[in-house]
Amino acid sequence: MTLPVARLAAAEVDYPGRGRALGPFDFVLAPGEIVALVGPSGCGKSTALRLLAGLEAPTRGVVELAAARGETSVVFQAPTLAPWLSAAANVALPLELAGVPKPDTGRRANVALARVGLALAAAARPAQLSGGMAMRVSLARALVTEPRILLLDEPFATLDEITRRALADDVLALWAGTRPAIVFVTHNVEEAVYMAGRVVVMTPAPGRLAGEETIDAPLPRPAGFRATPLFRLAAEAVSDRLAHAMAPAA
């Protein structure tokens, strides 16, 4: 039996003055799995992601992380690049913080940028990059350490639809190379179905498990997948679960 790389068991998070933001919430992440978290605004999706990242502790419940220090990477909605550094220097930061020798940091940063299609932009500053390019630099920075777990917190939310779709394919292609476990937070049901092998639906705050759908199709997705009956049926099933979770109790 394969052991999970992360597990939340009856995890709850309370914030002073705001009450409970999450839970009790149960979640298991298998090695190499891609899971999308969907739910209404404020339901605790990002809170669950922070627990999985080790950025905060639960008020109650259990968080188990098999990934060691430095084996989890997070990509946020904003690229959060250092404006005074080049793209290559931004990507190299996690390696420098981990004590990787200088010659290796530059080489690995350039390889990571090439993987996201930005080999020619290594010297560019963030202000010279488009929104999609800046997000690719963030992805390269997250993947340069070859993490076991990659956490994506609505990374495409501010981008146009064409760029979002291109980046979704980029993420899946990058995943195919090293197969990290991925948890992807999104409000977009179709994006969740396209990118994930499993879609977890959460209730309104405090977020709990409302149900989940397994998407029985190859990853990365084949060309034209969005036009297939399987995709449409899966998107409708997730939407139905979400609508049911948000319906007022009788």
Buried (B, 14 or more C-beta within 10 A) or exposed (E): EEEBBBBBBEBBBBEEEEEBBBBBBBBEBBBBBBBBBBBBEBBBBBBBBBBBBBEEEBBEBEBEBBBEEBBBBBBBBBBEBEEEBBBBBBBBBBBEEEEBEEEEBBBBBBEBBEBBBBEEBBEBBBEEBEBBBBBBBBBBBBBBBEBBBBBBBBBBBEBEEEBBBBBBBBBBEBBEEEBBBBBBBBBBBBBBBBBBBBBBBBBBBBBBBBBBBEBEBEBBBEEEBEEEEEBEEBBEBBBEBBEEBBEEEE
